[in-house]
Amino acid sequence: MNPATLPTLAAPAAGQQTVAGGRGWRGARKLLRGPLGPLVGGQCLGQLADGLAQITFAQFVLFDVAQGATPARIAAVLAVTLLPFSLVGPFAGILIDRLDRRRTLVVVSAVRASLTMLAILTVIAQSTIAAYIGVLILLSSSRFVMAAKGAALPRTVPRADLVTGNAVSSVLGLSSQFLGAVGGSLIVGRSTAAGFAIATVLYLGAALVFTRLPYVGSKQRGEVLSQVRRVAKELADGLRVAASTAEIRWPLLAVAGHRVLLGAGFVVLVLMADSRYQLEISGYGVALAATGFAAFAGSALAPPLARRYSATALVPLSFLPAAAAAFIGGLIGSVAVLVACVGVVAFAFQVLKISVDALVGGNAPDAVRGRIFAVYDVLYNVSFVAAGLLMIPLWHADSERLLLWLVAGGFALGWAVFGTAMSVVRRRASQSRGTW
């Protein structure tokens, strides 16, 4: 499950209403009775289908065709399900701004339904290569839908309610995708074809719901190739600024390091659930559920933690509970305990991520902030895929304890390294303000 970025809002012109919290969650129901309703309804059906299609694909390539999970197979699954969102995302907006957004939402949803229908044939033919190509195209198409949704949303709510509208869209969409993946893990073990068939119906439902939208923009003119080149150059600019600014570089490296170690714990959990308990795709679903619920808890508790500790303090502190959890997971060696331990690591990561979001947003120059967050998004997903790749030479039967203790050592090292680095960042910030 991937992080969604909210659309960037331009500063209002003179006389326009500023973007504010509006009526907050109390006004959400009224907003959903307007044009926001079909937009979020179609989004939820599509993301429910996305989650189901991803877990169905994992069942097919890990357990139907192959004879169980391995680090290499898990890394491949993570790569094709996570990377399209990061790599396609920066370029999707170029095309979205040149197409009718409502038509894009309808047509691409119908295309996704066609792709999942064709996926049933790959199941019958037992073609792994076709499955990888199909899911790569499917999730790249889903990124276009999310970009079109983000661009259309400001046309469906009053400007004062944009924060509430975006929050409703984000929470309901991510919850739908989580439900599709975790709920799907209970279905697809019995019938992979049924998983793709249900996803087809959901995508068609999304297309039908999107037809209820009014006109939401836009058909701009412009040369596409030059815009693609410009986006690539701007991403390089964002990477250069992030690498040369310590206040941004160290928090991003902390996210990458923590995310790799979280991914390693996730992979060990899936492998252990399959090899020792024969849970197969249910083990994958359990791992997703543990990380998903923990991420929600981390998001809820991050604000009160931020009131007590500074963001620069929370970055290294988030490595300590993760180190303890990984050590305990290796010490006890039970899948139930490991599920809880991976949940603790995921909780700590979410607190870290929210802290880093604030640090990067606050320290990035306004002119390149969006580019830096695009780099951040790529780093976020690539790090999780890297965890599977790192496990390839390390995993063998009964190696869970050693691997988890290595992960615990990595977290302890991260606490030491990033504790020192963030102390330097704090000291520089104090010097720039002329205080100690």
Protein Blocks (a to p, Z undefined) as FASTA:
>chain_A
ZZddddddddddehiacddeknojmlmmmmmmmmmlmmmmmmmmmmmmmmmmmmmmmmmm
mmmmmgcjafklmmmmmmmmmmmmmmmmmmmmmmmmmccfklmmmmmmmmmmmmmmmmmm
mmmnopaklmmmmmmmmmmmmmmmmmmmmmmmmmmbcfklmmmmmmmmmmmmmmmmmmmm
mmmmmmmmmomklmmmmmmmmmmmmmmmmmmpccebjaddddfklmmmmmmmmmmmmmmm
mmmmmklmmmmmmmmmmmmmmmmmmmmmmmmmmmmnonmmmmmmmmmmmmmmmmmmmmmm
mmmmmmmpcfklmmmmmmmmmmmmmmmmmmnopaklmmmmmmmmmmmmmmmmmmmmmmmm
mmpcfklmmmmmmmmmmmmmmmmmmmmmmmmmmgcghilmmmmmmmmmmmmmmmmmmmmm
mmmmmmmmmmmnopZZ
